[in-house]
């Protein structure tokens, strides 16, 4: 036992990602971003236990994302600001926790070496904050003009982990709260107390996921660290459902007004079923009927987008690069719904390029007679 605990903050809003879900829950190499961050601490011999701070409305989703990792002892509700969230995490630590490493859940690339280097500096000198030099020339600006060039050799971009004695950090944050001051990182709270804060340079990329491109960069880095240069794979999916009265017509997660709907055990979203089979084909995981049997009451009436999201979680570290879906229907006209369909699929497969097309069969065959709708999909994973 080292007495070192990690508080991992996952209560942010991620407004810059443009996604509806918290960025720490977005998939990265088949697992949530947060899972990668927590796993690094979970596997480190320097760390006794982990407390994760989540937004109250996401506590269950955060717990589901990290529960398979060892050493996670609690998921606690965060506050309105990062400062309040860290404070709640600190209050949730057990008595044996003497030292704390505060880490952003949105930094999934933190590695064993950086955690170890921070832990060593923390135990030897009482504090440790991960940082990186600045490689871009830095200017001070005002009204869109350069005021001066700043000497970058004395500047550091600070990251997390930020590590302190639990008692020191609690005292620093409680004082900031009392004085009505909000700081954006833990070191700032300690600096205000006049304490020394030691820096540890990150040897490896410790990127914070902020914009959608960051997910792509992080995915590539994780792939190369895993050492598994795997070839991209492609899968093909095909599905047909019968058109009947008294059912909803749902295609790519979008409900379309029509006098008929598709018959089936689930919501019968034939386009999503074809896409799921394409993904399962690419991952060599069988087919939709094997994973979600149509005699299982659990899947009765289920939203097929839920099944799609579940499939993405099963992709064994693969990321979906691209999917192309063709819906074959004589009626109704689908062209006007396609942008919403693309948007729904993109939301389920963040980072993937999505194309959806619709065609008729010139009144030939079962689709042409309006007896049913078919869909085909191609998907590439890598
Ligand atoms: Mg089906």
Boltz pocket constraint, residues with backbone or C-beta under 6 A from the ligand:
constraints:
  - pocket:
      binder: B
      contacts: [[A, 239], [A, 240], [A, 241], [A, 264], [A, 268], [A, 269], [A, 270], [A, 273]]
      max_distance: 6.0
